[in-house]
């Protein structure tokens, strides 16, 4: 059998596992819609010695944003919303925004926003929202933490209501910052469609594409296929090898209970094959 033309890729991925940066890797490579390479290496659970399989379920984290963005564009194609519209048309609590002044030292040092947040601003992370997770020590980080906006027990409606009380980091459309914008889009899908986000995704995307292992939580009979979760030993230095097990991150019971919010920014679980099918469809 001739050597795979993707051998250098496989070697590089193996090295990431062998050197202790990743517990395992699974990849599908497409040329157009055709699958031209599949590669699995490493373990789904290092402590139990479980080899990684193609049917293992991953927390896909921010790949959820792809699915929710597709949902928004489906609604746009159907004429049920417009990307250029102010989002306050559907989420009135996000109207009349206040913006943190440049150089502010207090969270209440604000000025009125120069323009409303549009759906497109949310789609492109130019809305002025923040994440409140990646910039410790800043006013926005502290404000987001104190507000409880990341509480997984909040519904999407409650999350947006909490977010509405916080100032924007900059005027909509004038800068870029990775943010909770796609979580807000998840709520927008709910309002426009009249369905819970998970129900809409299931009916319009997961069901038609037979993504049978994709959802906002993993039911008990599938949990033995949920991969263990690991993080680097030093979050501030990704060049340092070593892994810490952190199954209960970002909170106990995450991805194992239907009670928790279906986060449009990072809540979906899926398999290699299911996500590959989504990309083939795009």
C-alpha positions in Angstrom: 0.0 0.0 0.0 1.5 3.4 -0.9 2.2 5.8 1.9 -0.5 8.4 2.7 0.3 11.8 1.2 -0.8 13.2 4.5 1.9 11.4 6.5 3.6 14.7 7.5 0.3 15.9 9.0 -0.2 12.6 10.8 3.4 12.8 12.2 2.8 16.4 13.5 -0.4 15.4 15.2 1.2 12.3 16.8 3.9 14.5 18.1 1.4 16.7 19.9 0.1 13.6 21.7 3.4 12.0 22.3 4.9 15.2 23.8 2.0 15.6 26.2 0.2 18.6 24.7 -2.9 16.7 23.7 -4.5 13.5 25.0 -5.6 12.5 21.5 -6.5 13.8 18.1 -9.1 12.9 15.5 -9.3 14.6 12.1 -11.2 14.4 8.9 -9.8 16.1 5.9 -12.0 17.1 3.0 -11.4 18.0 -0.6 -14.7 19.7 -1.5 -17.2 17.2 -0.1 -15.0 14.2 -0.5 -13.3 12.8 2.6 -9.7 12.2 1.6 -8.2 11.4 5.0 -9.2 10.3 8.4 -6.8 10.1 11.3 -7.2 9.1 15.0 -4.4 8.8 17.5 -4.2 8.9 21.3 -6.7 8.3 24.1 -10.2 9.4 25.0 -9.4 8.7 28.7 -5.7 8.6 29.6 -6.2 7.3 33.1 -8.5 4.4 32.0 -6.4 3.8 28.9 -9.3 4.1 26.5 -8.1 4.5 22.9 -9.8 7.3 20.9 -12.5 6.1 18.6 -14.4 7.8 15.8 -17.7 7.5 17.8 -16.3 9.3 20.9 -18.3 12.4 21.8 -16.4 15.7 22.3 -17.4 19.0 23.8 -17.0 21.1 20.7 -16.9 24.4 22.6 -16.8 27.4 20.3 -17.5 25.2 17.2 -21.0 25.7 18.5 -20.8 29.2 17.0 -20.7 27.7 13.5 -24.0 25.9 14.1 -25.8 28.9 15.6 -24.5 31.2 12.9 -25.9 28.8 10.3 -29.2 28.9 12.1 -29.3 32.7 12.0 -28.5 32.7 8.2 -31.3 30.2 7.6 -33.7 32.6 9.3 -32.3 35.4 7.2 -32.7 33.5 4.0 -36.4 32.8 4.9 -36.9 36.6 5.4 -37.6 36.2 9.1 -34.8 38.6 10.1 -32.2 40.9 8.4 -28.5 41.1 9.3 -28.7 44.9 9.0 -31.5 45.3 11.5 -30.9 46.5 15.0 -31.1 43.5 17.3 -33.3 45.5 19.7 -36.2 44.9 17.3 -36.2 41.3 18.6 -34.4 41.8 21.9 -35.5 45.2 23.2 -33.4 44.9 26.3 -30.3 45.5 24.2 -31.5 48.9 23.0 -30.2 52.2 24.3 -26.7 50.9 25.0 -24.1 52.6 27.1 -20.4 52.3 26.2 -17.4 52.4 28.6 -15.4 55.6 27.9 -11.8 55.2 26.8 -9.5 55.1 29.8 -12.4 54.6 32.2 -11.4 53.5 35.7 -15.0 52.8 36.9 -17.6 50.6 35.2 -20.2 53.4 35.4 -18.0 55.8 33.4 -20.0 55.5 30.2 -21.5 57.4 27.3 -24.4 56.6 25.0 -23.7 54.3 22.1 -23.3 56.0 18.7 -25.5 53.4 16.9 -27.5 50.3 17.8 -26.2 46.8 17.8 -27.2 45.0 14.5 -27.5 41.3 13.9 -24.4 41.6 11.7 -22.4 43.2 14.5 -23.2 40.1 16.6 -22.3 37.7 13.7 -18.9 39.4 13.4 -18.0 40.1 17.0 -18.1 43.8 16.5 -21.0 44.6 18.8 -19.1 45.9 21.7 -19.9 42.9 23.9 -17.1 41.1 25.7 -16.6 37.6 27.0 -15.5 38.5 30.5 -13.2 35.4 30.5 -10.0 36.1 28.8 -8.9 39.4 30.2 -8.5 39.1 34.0 -8.0 42.3 35.9 -9.9 44.5 33.5 -13.1 46.4 34.3 -15.2 44.3 31.9 -13.8 41.0 33.3 -14.8 42.0 36.8 -18.2 43.3 35.8 -19.1 40.2 33.9 -17.9 38.0 36.8 -19.9 39.9 39.3 -23.0 40.0 37.2 -23.3 36.2 37.1 -23.9 36.3 33.3 -22.0 33.0 32.9 -24.2 31.2 35.4 -25.2 28.0 33.5 -28.5 27.8 35.2 -29.7 31.0 33.5 -31.9 30.6 30.5 -30.8 32.3 27.3 -33.5 34.9 28.0 -32.1 35.5 31.5 -28.5 35.6 30.2 -29.4 38.4 27.7 -31.3 40.3 30.4 -28.2 40.1 32.6 -25.9 41.1 29.8 -28.2 44.1 29.0 -27.3 45.7 32.3 -23.5 45.9 31.5 -21.9 48.6 29.4 -20.3 47.8 26.0 -16.5 47.7 25.7 -16.6 49.9 22.5 -19.1 51.5 20.1 -20.8 48.9 17.9 -19.1 48.5 14.6 -15.9 50.3 15.5 -13.7 47.5 16.9 -13.6 43.7 17.1 -13.6 41.5 20.3 -14.4 37.8 20.7 -17.4 37.8 22.9 -20.7 36.4 24.1 -22.3 37.7 20.9 -23.1 34.2 19.6 -24.8 33.4 22.8 -27.0 36.4 22.1 -27.6 35.1 18.6 -28.8 31.9 20.2 -31.5 33.8 22.1 -32.3 35.7 18.8 -32.9 32.3 17.1 -35.3 31.4 20.0 -37.3 34.7 19.7 -37.6 34.6 15.9 -38.3 30.9 15.6 -40.5 30.5 18.7 -38.4 27.4 19.7 -35.8 26.6 22.2 -32.4 26.8 20.6 -31.7 23.1 21.0 -35.1 22.3 19.4 -34.5 24.5 16.4 -31.0 23.1 15.8 -32.4 19.6 16.1 -35.3 20.2 13.7 -33.4 22.2 11.1 -29.8 21.0 11.2 -29.0 17.9 13.4 -32.1 15.9 12.3 -31.9 16.5 8.5 -28.1 15.8 8.5 -28.5 12.7 10.7 -26.2 14.2 13.3 -27.5 11.7 15.8 -24.8 12.3 18.4 -25.0 16.1 18.4 -26.8 18.0 21.1 -26.5 20.3 24.1 -26.1 17.5 26.5 -25.1 13.8 26.5 -27.8 11.5 27.9 -26.7 8.8 30.4 -26.7 5.9 27.9 -24.1 7.8 25.8 -21.9 9.2 28.5 -19.4 6.3 28.3 -18.5 7.7 24.9 -17.9 11.3 26.2 -14.2 12.0 26.1 -12.4 13.0 29.3 -11.6 16.7 29.4 -8.0 17.9 29.8 -6.3 21.3 30.0 -2.7 22.3 29.8 -0.7 22.4 33.0 -0.1 26.1 32.5 -2.9 28.1 30.9 -0.6 31.1 30.5 2.1 29.1 28.7 0.8 26.7 26.0 4.4 25.7 25.2 4.7 23.8 28.4 3.8 20.1 28.0 1.6 18.2 30.4 -2.1 17.8 30.9 -4.5 18.3 33.9 -7.8 16.4 33.9 -10.8 18.8 34.3 -14.0 16.9 33.6 -16.0 19.2 35.8 -15.0 22.4 33.9 -16.4 24.9 33.3 -18.9 23.8 36.1 -19.9 20.5 37.7 -22.4 18.5 35.5 -21.5 20.4 32.4 -22.7 18.7 29.2 -24.4 15.9 31.3 -27.7 17.6 32.2 -30.6 19.1 30.2 -31.2 21.6 33.0 -28.2 23.8 32.0 -28.4 26.5 29.3 -28.0 25.6 25.7 -25.1 28.0 25.1 -25.0 29.2 21.5 -21.4 30.2 22.0 -20.0 26.9 23.3 -22.5 24.3 24.5 -22.8 21.6 21.9 -21.3 18.1 22.1 -20.7 16.1 18.9 -18.5 13.5 17.2 -15.9 13.7 14.4 -18.3 12.1 11.9 -21.2 14.4 12.8 -19.1 17.6 12.5 -17.6 16.3 9.3 -21.0 15.9 7.9 -21.9 19.5 8.8 -18.8 20.8 7.0 -19.6 18.7 3.9 -23.0 20.3 3.8 -21.5 23.8 3.9 
